[in-house]
Amino acid sequence: MRPSGSLRHFLGSFASIIAGSGPGQTTYPTVRICAATSDSLVVNEKGEGMTADALRFRFDRARKVAGVEKGIFQFRDLRAKAGTDKAESSGDIRAAQLQLGHTSVVMTEHYVRERKGDKVEPTK
């Protein structure tokens, strides 16, 4: 199934929604540097560590705002995309295997997906 226009819209505006902005925003938020109060990988606007539940909540809200059904694009798809991108950019599935932490290349082959459709450049 090819991604619908709403999925492309979702991917294009994902960062602004995850950043806590509301629907209907026409510009992307300004990136500001703040002193992190946590050593977490993912932090909120205040520099505090975000829990997995908080990140999933924002992801689900972004998907809903974009009108993308859960069956089409899920949070777990981001891991598969990272593995696919790594395998494509390096030309070696073993690099994706290492990044994903798999002990078996067979498991990595399960995650790495053949890209559907044409690769396109972002609109902005």
Phi and psi in radians as a Rosetta constraint file:
Dihedral C 1 N 2 CA 2 C 2 CIRCULARHARMONIC -1.341 0.35
Dihedral N 2 CA 2 C 2 N 3 CIRCULARHARMONIC 2.527 0.35
Dihedral C 2 N 3 CA 3 C 3 CIRCULARHARMONIC -1.077 0.35
Dihedral N 3 CA 3 C 3 N 4 CIRCULARHARMONIC 2.388 0.35
Dihedral C 3 N 4 CA 4 C 4 CIRCULARHARMONIC -1.346 0.35
Dihedral N 4 CA 4 C 4 N 5 CIRCULARHARMONIC 2.981 0.35
Dihedral C 4 N 5 CA 5 C 5 CIRCULARHARMONIC -1.035 0.35
Dihedral N 5 CA 5 C 5 N 6 CIRCULARHARMONIC -0.615 0.35
Dihedral C 5 N 6 CA 6 C 6 CIRCULARHARMONIC -1.189 0.35
Dihedral N 6 CA 6 C 6 N 7 CIRCULARHARMONIC -0.581 0.35
Dihedral C 6 N 7 CA 7 C 7 CIRCULARHARMONIC -1.189 0.35
Dihedral N 7 CA 7 C 7 N 8 CIRCULARHARMONIC -0.733 0.35
Dihedral C 7 N 8 CA 8 C 8 CIRCULARHARMONIC -1.086 0.35
Dihedral N 8 CA 8 C 8 N 9 CIRCULARHARMONIC -0.684 0.35
Dihedral C 8 N 9 CA 9 C 9 CIRCULARHARMONIC -1.090 0.35
Dihedral N 9 CA 9 C 9 N 10 CIRCULARHARMONIC -0.747 0.35
Dihedral C 9 N 10 CA 10 C 10 CIRCULARHARMONIC -1.037 0.35
Dihedral N 10 CA 10 C 10 N 11 CIRCULARHARMONIC -0.846 0.35
Dihedral C 10 N 11 CA 11 C 11 CIRCULARHARMONIC -1.124 0.35
Dihedral N 11 CA 11 C 11 N 12 CIRCULARHARMONIC -0.603 0.35
Dihedral C 11 N 12 CA 12 C 12 CIRCULARHARMONIC -1.250 0.35
Dihedral N 12 CA 12 C 12 N 13 CIRCULARHARMONIC -0.542 0.35
Dihedral C 12 N 13 CA 13 C 13 CIRCULARHARMONIC -1.913 0.35
Dihedral N 13 CA 13 C 13 N 14 CIRCULARHARMONIC 0.142 0.35
Dihedral C 13 N 14 CA 14 C 14 CIRCULARHARMONIC -0.969 0.35
Dihedral N 14 CA 14 C 14 N 15 CIRCULARHARMONIC -0.801 0.35
Dihedral C 14 N 15 CA 15 C 15 CIRCULARHARMONIC -1.081 0.35
Dihedral N 15 CA 15 C 15 N 16 CIRCULARHARMONIC -0.719 0.35
Dihedral C 15 N 16 CA 16 C 16 CIRCULARHARMONIC -1.200 0.35
Dihedral N 16 CA 16 C 16 N 17 CIRCULARHARMONIC -0.597 0.35
Dihedral C 16 N 17 CA 17 C 17 CIRCULARHARMONIC -1.288 0.35
Dihedral N 17 CA 17 C 17 N 18 CIRCULARHARMONIC -0.741 0.35
Dihedral C 17 N 18 CA 18 C 18 CIRCULARHARMONIC -1.075 0.35
Dihedral N 18 CA 18 C 18 N 19 CIRCULARHARMONIC -0.574 0.35
Dihedral C 18 N 19 CA 19 C 19 CIRCULARHARMONIC -1.241 0.35
Dihedral N 19 CA 19 C 19 N 20 CIRCULARHARMONIC -0.062 0.35
Dihedral C 19 N 20 CA 20 C 20 CIRCULARHARMONIC 1.739 0.35
Dihedral N 20 CA 20 C 20 N 21 CIRCULARHARMONIC 0.157 0.35
Dihedral C 20 N 21 CA 21 C 21 CIRCULARHARMONIC -1.433 0.35
Dihedral N 21 CA 21 C 21 N 22 CIRCULARHARMONIC 2.849 0.35
Dihedral C 21 N 22 CA 22 C 22 CIRCULARHARMONIC -1.643 0.35
Dihedral N 22 CA 22 C 22 N 23 CIRCULARHARMONIC 3.039 0.35
Dihedral C 22 N 23 CA 23 C 23 CIRCULARHARMONIC -1.169 0.35
Dihedral N 23 CA 23 C 23 N 24 CIRCULARHARMONIC 2.683 0.35
Dihedral C 23 N 24 CA 24 C 24 CIRCULARHARMONIC 1.506 0.35
Dihedral N 24 CA 24 C 24 N 25 CIRCULARHARMONIC 0.025 0.35
Dihedral C 24 N 25 CA 25 C 25 CIRCULARHARMONIC -1.206 0.35
Dihedral N 25 CA 25 C 25 N 26 CIRCULARHARMONIC 2.314 0.35
Dihedral C 25 N 26 CA 26 C 26 CIRCULARHARMONIC -1.778 0.35
Dihedral N 26 CA 26 C 26 N 27 CIRCULARHARMONIC -0.207 0.35
Dihedral C 26 N 27 CA 27 C 27 CIRCULARHARMONIC -2.158 0.35
Dihedral N 27 CA 27 C 27 N 28 CIRCULARHARMONIC 2.722 0.35
Dihedral C 27 N 28 CA 28 C 28 CIRCULARHARMONIC -1.402 0.35
Dihedral N 28 CA 28 C 28 N 29 CIRCULARHARMONIC 2.591 0.35
Dihedral C 28 N 29 CA 29 C 29 CIRCULARHARMONIC -1.160 0.35
Dihedral N 29 CA 29 C 29 N 30 CIRCULARHARMONIC 2.628 0.35
Dihedral C 29 N 30 CA 30 C 30 CIRCULARHARMONIC -1.281 0.35
Dihedral N 30 CA 30 C 30 N 31 CIRCULARHARMONIC 2.324 0.35
Dihedral C 30 N 31 CA 31 C 31 CIRCULARHARMONIC -1.381 0.35
Dihedral N 31 CA 31 C 31 N 32 CIRCULARHARMONIC 2.245 0.35
Dihedral C 31 N 32 CA 32 C 32 CIRCULARHARMONIC -2.185 0.35
Dihedral N 32 CA 32 C 32 N 33 CIRCULARHARMONIC 2.505 0.35
Dihedral C 32 N 33 CA 33 C 33 CIRCULARHARMONIC -1.545 0.35
Dihedral N 33 CA 33 C 33 N 34 CIRCULARHARMONIC 2.259 0.35
Dihedral C 33 N 34 CA 34 C 34 CIRCULARHARMONIC -2.326 0.35
Dihedral N 34 CA 34 C 34 N 35 CIRCULARHARMONIC 2.758 0.35
Dihedral C 34 N 35 CA 35 C 35 CIRCULARHARMONIC -1.308 0.35
Dihedral N 35 CA 35 C 35 N 36 CIRCULARHARMONIC 2.076 0.35
Dihedral C 35 N 36 CA 36 C 36 CIRCULARHARMONIC -1.221 0.35
Dihedral N 36 CA 36 C 36 N 37 CIRCULARHARMONIC 2.400 0.35
Dihedral C 36 N 37 CA 37 C 37 CIRCULARHARMONIC -1.768 0.35
Dihedral N 37 CA 37 C 37 N 38 CIRCULARHARMONIC 0.194 0.35
Dihedral C 37 N 38 CA 38 C 38 CIRCULARHARMONIC -2.515 0.35
Dihedral N 38 CA 38 C 38 N 39 CIRCULARHARMONIC 2.715 0.35
Dihedral C 38 N 39 CA 39 C 39 CIRCULARHARMONIC -1.710 0.35
Dihedral N 39 CA 39 C 39 N 40 CIRCULARHARMONIC 0.300 0.35
Dihedral C 39 N 40 CA 40 C 40 CIRCULARHARMONIC -1.195 0.35
Dihedral N 40 CA 40 C 40 N 41 CIRCULARHARMONIC 2.661 0.35
Dihedral C 40 N 41 CA 41 C 41 CIRCULARHARMONIC -1.203 0.35
Dihedral N 41 CA 41 C 41 N 42 CIRCULARHARMONIC -0.704 0.35
Dihedral C 41 N 42 CA 42 C 42 CIRCULARHARMONIC -1.980 0.35
Dihedral N 42 CA 42 C 42 N 43 CIRCULARHARMONIC 2.170 0.35
Dihedral C 42 N 43 CA 43 C 43 CIRCULARHARMONIC -2.175 0.35
Dihedral N 43 CA 43 C 43 N 44 CIRCULARHARMONIC 2.804 0.35
Dihedral C 43 N 44 CA 44 C 44 CIRCULARHARMONIC -1.558 0.35
Dihedral N 44 CA 44 C 44 N 45 CIRCULARHARMONIC -2.968 0.35
Dihedral C 44 N 45 CA 45 C 45 CIRCULARHARMONIC -1.095 0.35
Dihedral N 45 CA 45 C 45 N 46 CIRCULARHARMONIC -0.422 0.35
Dihedral C 45 N 46 CA 46 C 46 CIRCULARHARMONIC -1.612 0.35
Dihedral N 46 CA 46 C 46 N 47 CIRCULARHARMONIC 0.007 0.35
Dihedral C 46 N 47 CA 47 C 47 CIRCULARHARMONIC 1.479 0.35
Dihedral N 47 CA 47 C 47 N 48 CIRCULARHARMONIC 0.164 0.35
Dihedral C 47 N 48 CA 48 C 48 CIRCULARHARMONIC -1.575 0.35
Dihedral N 48 CA 48 C 48 N 49 CIRCULARHARMONIC 2.539 0.35
Dihedral C 48 N 49 CA 49 C 49 CIRCULARHARMONIC -1.035 0.35
Dihedral N 49 CA 49 C 49 N 50 CIRCULARHARMONIC 2.410 0.35
Dihedral C 49 N 50 CA 50 C 50 CIRCULARHARMONIC -1.717 0.35
Dihedral N 50 CA 50 C 50 N 51 CIRCULARHARMONIC 2.417 0.35
Dihedral C 50 N 51 CA 51 C 51 CIRCULARHARMONIC -1.360 0.35
Dihedral N 51 CA 51 C 51 N 52 CIRCULARHARMONIC 2.853 0.35
Dihedral C 51 N 52 CA 52 C 52 CIRCULARHARMONIC -1.053 0.35
Dihedral N 52 CA 52 C 52 N 53 CIRCULARHARMONIC -0.670 0.35
Dihedral C 52 N 53 CA 53 C 53 CIRCULARHARMONIC -1.121 0.35
Dihedral N 53 CA 53 C 53 N 54 CIRCULARHARMONIC -0.698 0.35
Dihedral C 53 N 54 CA 54 C 54 CIRCULARHARMONIC -1.147 0.35
Dihedral N 54 CA 54 C 54 N 55 CIRCULARHARMONIC -0.732 0.35
Dihedral C 54 N 55 CA 55 C 55 CIRCULARHARMONIC -1.154 0.35
Dihedral N 55 CA 55 C 55 N 56 CIRCULARHARMONIC -0.752 0.35
Dihedral C 55 N 56 CA 56 C 56 CIRCULARHARMONIC -1.101 0.35
Dihedral N 56 CA 56 C 56 N 57 CIRCULARHARMONIC -0.691 0.35
Dihedral C 56 N 57 CA 57 C 57 CIRCULARHARMONIC -1.028 0.35
Dihedral N 57 CA 57 C 57 N 58 CIRCULARHARMONIC -0.803 0.35
Dihedral C 57 N 58 CA 58 C 58 CIRCULARHARMONIC -1.156 0.35
Dihedral N 58 CA 58 C 58 N 59 CIRCULARHARMONIC -0.671 0.35
Dihedral C 58 N 59 CA 59 C 59 CIRCULARHARMONIC -1.090 0.35
Dihedral N 59 CA 59 C 59 N 60 CIRCULARHARMONIC -0.835 0.35
Dihedral C 59 N 60 CA 60 C 60 CIRCULARHARMONIC -1.083 0.35
Dihedral N 60 CA 60 C 60 N 61 CIRCULARHARMONIC -0.691 0.35
Dihedral C 60 N 61 CA 61 C 61 CIRCULARHARMONIC -1.135 0.35
Dihedral N 61 CA 61 C 61 N 62 CIRCULARHARMONIC -0.720 0.35
Dihedral C 61 N 62 CA 62 C 62 CIRCULARHARMONIC -1.105 0.35
Dihedral N 62 CA 62 C 62 N 63 CIRCULARHARMONIC -0.735 0.35
Dihedral C 62 N 63 CA 63 C 63 CIRCULARHARMONIC -1.116 0.35
Dihedral N 63 CA 63 C 63 N 64 CIRCULARHARMONIC -0.725 0.35
Dihedral C 63 N 64 CA 64 C 64 CIRCULARHARMONIC -1.133 0.35
Dihedral N 64 CA 64 C 64 N 65 CIRCULARHARMONIC -0.784 0.35
Dihedral C 64 N 65 CA 65 C 65 CIRCULARHARMONIC -1.048 0.35
Dihedral N 65 CA 65 C 65 N 66 CIRCULARHARMONIC -0.651 0.35
Dihedral C 65 N 66 CA 66 C 66 CIRCULARHARMONIC -1.363 0.35
Dihedral N 66 CA 66 C 66 N 67 CIRCULARHARMONIC -0.185 0.35
Dihedral C 66 N 67 CA 67 C 67 CIRCULARHARMONIC 1.315 0.35
Dihedral N 67 CA 67 C 67 N 68 CIRCULARHARMONIC 0.481 0.35
Dihedral C 67 N 68 CA 68 C 68 CIRCULARHARMONIC -1.718 0.35
Dihedral N 68 CA 68 C 68 N 69 CIRCULARHARMONIC 2.253 0.35
Dihedral C 68 N 69 CA 69 C 69 CIRCULARHARMONIC -1.223 0.35
Dihedral N 69 CA 69 C 69 N 70 CIRCULARHARMONIC 2.578 0.35
Dihedral C 69 N 70 CA 70 C 70 CIRCULARHARMONIC -1.051 0.35
Dihedral N 70 CA 70 C 70 N 71 CIRCULARHARMONIC -0.605 0.35
Dihedral C 70 N 71 CA 71 C 71 CIRCULARHARMONIC -1.178 0.35
Dihedral N 71 CA 71 C 71 N 72 CIRCULARHARMONIC -0.348 0.35
Dihedral C 71 N 72 CA 72 C 72 CIRCULARHARMONIC -1.521 0.35
Dihedral N 72 CA 72 C 72 N 73 CIRCULARHARMONIC -0.695 0.35
Dihedral C 72 N 73 CA 73 C 73 CIRCULARHARMONIC -2.540 0.35
Dihedral N 73 CA 73 C 73 N 74 CIRCULARHARMONIC 2.048 0.35
Dihedral C 73 N 74 CA 74 C 74 CIRCULARHARMONIC -2.091 0.35
Dihedral N 74 CA 74 C 74 N 75 CIRCULARHARMONIC 2.852 0.35
Dihedral C 74 N 75 CA 75 C 75 CIRCULARHARMONIC -0.964 0.35
Dihedral N 75 CA 75 C 75 N 76 CIRCULARHARMONIC -0.705 0.35
Dihedral C 75 N 76 CA 76 C 76 CIRCULARHARMONIC -1.151 0.35
Dihedral N 76 CA 76 C 76 N 77 CIRCULARHARMONIC -0.329 0.35
Dihedral C 76 N 77 CA 77 C 77 CIRCULARHARMONIC -1.138 0.35
Dihedral N 77 CA 77 C 77 N 78 CIRCULARHARMONIC -0.397 0.35
Dihedral C 77 N 78 CA 78 C 78 CIRCULARHARMONIC -1.131 0.35
Dihedral N 78 CA 78 C 78 N 79 CIRCULARHARMONIC -0.635 0.35
Dihedral C 78 N 79 CA 79 C 79 CIRCULARHARMONIC -1.155 0.35
Dihedral N 79 CA 79 C 79 N 80 CIRCULARHARMONIC -0.796 0.35
Dihedral C 79 N 80 CA 80 C 80 CIRCULARHARMONIC -1.096 0.35
Dihedral N 80 CA 80 C 80 N 81 CIRCULARHARMONIC -0.671 0.35
Dihedral C 80 N 81 CA 81 C 81 CIRCULARHARMONIC -1.140 0.35
Dihedral N 81 CA 81 C 81 N 82 CIRCULARHARMONIC -0.715 0.35
Dihedral C 81 N 82 CA 82 C 82 CIRCULARHARMONIC -1.072 0.35
Dihedral N 82 CA 82 C 82 N 83 CIRCULARHARMONIC -0.749 0.35
Dihedral C 82 N 83 CA 83 C 83 CIRCULARHARMONIC -1.141 0.35
Dihedral N 83 CA 83 C 83 N 84 CIRCULARHARMONIC -0.720 0.35
Dihedral C 83 N 84 CA 84 C 84 CIRCULARHARMONIC -1.106 0.35
Dihedral N 84 CA 84 C 84 N 85 CIRCULARHARMONIC -0.808 0.35
Dihedral C 84 N 85 CA 85 C 85 CIRCULARHARMONIC -1.076 0.35
Dihedral N 85 CA 85 C 85 N 86 CIRCULARHARMONIC -0.707 0.35
Dihedral C 85 N 86 CA 86 C 86 CIRCULARHARMONIC -1.142 0.35
Dihedral N 86 CA 86 C 86 N 87 CIRCULARHARMONIC -0.769 0.35
Dihedral C 86 N 87 CA 87 C 87 CIRCULARHARMONIC -1.102 0.35
Dihedral N 87 CA 87 C 87 N 88 CIRCULARHARMONIC -0.704 0.35
Dihedral C 87 N 88 CA 88 C 88 CIRCULARHARMONIC -1.220 0.35
Dihedral N 88 CA 88 C 88 N 89 CIRCULARHARMONIC -0.758 0.35
Dihedral C 88 N 89 CA 89 C 89 CIRCULARHARMONIC -1.246 0.35
Dihedral N 89 CA 89 C 89 N 90 CIRCULARHARMONIC -0.579 0.35
Dihedral C 89 N 90 CA 90 C 90 CIRCULARHARMONIC -1.587 0.35
Dihedral N 90 CA 90 C 90 N 91 CIRCULARHARMONIC -0.365 0.35
Dihedral C 90 N 91 CA 91 C 91 CIRCULARHARMONIC 1.303 0.35
Dihedral N 91 CA 91 C 91 N 92 CIRCULARHARMONIC 0.229 0.35
Dihedral C 91 N 92 CA 92 C 92 CIRCULARHARMONIC -2.485 0.35
Dihedral N 92 CA 92 C 92 N 93 CIRCULARHARMONIC 2.062 0.35
Dihedral C 92 N 93 CA 93 C 93 CIRCULARHARMONIC -1.120 0.35
Dihedral N 93 CA 93 C 93 N 94 CIRCULARHARMONIC -0.389 0.35
Dihedral C 93 N 94 CA 94 C 94 CIRCULARHARMONIC -1.173 0.35
Dihedral N 94 CA 94 C 94 N 95 CIRCULARHARMONIC -0.481 0.35
Dihedral C 94 N 95 CA 95 C 95 CIRCULARHARMONIC -1.169 0.35
Dihedral N 95 CA 95 C 95 N 96 CIRCULARHARMONIC -0.702 0.35
Dihedral C 95 N 96 CA 96 C 96 CIRCULARHARMONIC -1.162 0.35
Dihedral N 96 CA 96 C 96 N 97 CIRCULARHARMONIC -0.668 0.35
Dihedral C 96 N 97 CA 97 C 97 CIRCULARHARMONIC -1.029 0.35
Dihedral N 97 CA 97 C 97 N 98 CIRCULARHARMONIC -0.783 0.35
Dihedral C 97 N 98 CA 98 C 98 CIRCULARHARMONIC -1.126 0.35
Dihedral N 98 CA 98 C 98 N 99 CIRCULARHARMONIC -0.798 0.35
Dihedral C 98 N 99 CA 99 C 99 CIRCULARHARMONIC -1.086 0.35
Dihedral N 99 CA 99 C 99 N 100 CIRCULARHARMONIC -0.703 0.35
Dihedral C 99 N 100 CA 100 C 100 CIRCULARHARMONIC -1.440 0.35
Dihedral N 100 CA 100 C 100 N 101 CIRCULARHARMONIC -0.191 0.35
Dihedral C 100 N 101 CA 101 C 101 CIRCULARHARMONIC 1.333 0.35
Dihedral N 101 CA 101 C 101 N 102 CIRCULARHARMONIC 0.463 0.35
Dihedral C 101 N 102 CA 102 C 102 CIRCULARHARMONIC -1.474 0.35
Dihedral N 102 CA 102 C 102 N 103 CIRCULARHARMONIC 2.483 0.35
Dihedral C 102 N 103 CA 103 C 103 CIRCULARHARMONIC -1.493 0.35
Dihedral N 103 CA 103 C 103 N 104 CIRCULARHARMONIC -0.295 0.35
Dihedral C 103 N 104 CA 104 C 104 CIRCULARHARMONIC -2.171 0.35
Dihedral N 104 CA 104 C 104 N 105 CIRCULARHARMONIC 2.332 0.35
Dihedral C 104 N 105 CA 105 C 105 CIRCULARHARMONIC -1.179 0.35
Dihedral N 105 CA 105 C 105 N 106 CIRCULARHARMONIC -0.399 0.35
Dihedral C 105 N 106 CA 106 C 106 CIRCULARHARMONIC -1.097 0.35
Dihedral N 106 CA 106 C 106 N 107 CIRCULARHARMONIC -0.717 0.35
Dihedral C 106 N 107 CA 107 C 107 CIRCULARHARMONIC -1.136 0.35
Dihedral N 107 CA 107 C 107 N 108 CIRCULARHARMONIC -0.692 0.35
Dihedral C 107 N 108 CA 108 C 108 CIRCULARHARMONIC -1.114 0.35
Dihedral N 108 CA 108 C 108 N 109 CIRCULARHARMONIC -0.692 0.35
Dihedral C 108 N 109 CA 109 C 109 CIRCULARHARMONIC -1.055 0.35
Dihedral N 109 CA 109 C 109 N 110 CIRCULARHARMONIC -0.530 0.35
Dihedral C 109 N 110 CA 110 C 110 CIRCULARHARMONIC -1.176 0.35
Dihedral N 110 CA 110 C 110 N 111 CIRCULARHARMONIC -0.651 0.35
Dihedral C 110 N 111 CA 111 C 111 CIRCULARHARMONIC -1.393 0.35
Dihedral N 111 CA 111 C 111 N 112 CIRCULARHARMONIC -0.753 0.35
Dihedral C 111 N 112 CA 112 C 112 CIRCULARHARMONIC -1.238 0.35
Dihedral N 112 CA 112 C 112 N 113 CIRCULARHARMONIC 2.204 0.35
Dihedral C 112 N 113 CA 113 C 113 CIRCULARHARMONIC -1.967 0.35
Dihedral N 113 CA 113 C 113 N 114 CIRCULARHARMONIC 2.606 0.35
Dihedral C 113 N 114 CA 114 C 114 CIRCULARHARMONIC -1.324 0.35
Dihedral N 114 CA 114 C 114 N 115 CIRCULARHARMONIC 2.285 0.35
Dihedral C 114 N 115 CA 115 C 115 CIRCULARHARMONIC -1.171 0.35
Dihedral N 115 CA 115 C 115 N 116 CIRCULARHARMONIC 2.315 0.35
Dihedral C 115 N 116 CA 116 C 116 CIRCULARHARMONIC -1.764 0.35
Dihedral N 116 CA 116 C 116 N 117 CIRCULARHARMONIC 2.375 0.35
Dihedral C 116 N 117 CA 117 C 117 CIRCULARHARMONIC 1.443 0.35
Dihedral N 117 CA 117 C 117 N 118 CIRCULARHARMONIC -3.097 0.35
Dihedral C 117 N 118 CA 118 C 118 CIRCULARHARMONIC -1.525 0.35
Dihedral N 118 CA 118 C 118 N 119 CIRCULARHARMONIC 2.563 0.35
Dihedral C 118 N 119 CA 119 C 119 CIRCULARHARMONIC -1.334 0.35
Dihedral N 119 CA 119 C 119 N 120 CIRCULARHARMONIC 2.343 0.35
Dihedral C 119 N 120 CA 120 C 120 CIRCULARHARMONIC -2.283 0.35
Dihedral N 120 CA 120 C 120 N 121 CIRCULARHARMONIC 2.757 0.35
Dihedral C 120 N 121 CA 121 C 121 CIRCULARHARMONIC -1.447 0.35
Dihedral N 121 CA 121 C 121 N 122 CIRCULARHARMONIC 2.647 0.35
Dihedral C 121 N 122 CA 122 C 122 CIRCULARHARMONIC -1.095 0.35
Dihedral N 122 CA 122 C 122 N 123 CIRCULARHARMONIC 2.678 0.35
Dihedral C 122 N 123 CA 123 C 123 CIRCULARHARMONIC -1.366 0.35
Dihedral N 123 CA 123 C 123 N 124 CIRCULARHARMONIC -0.392 0.35
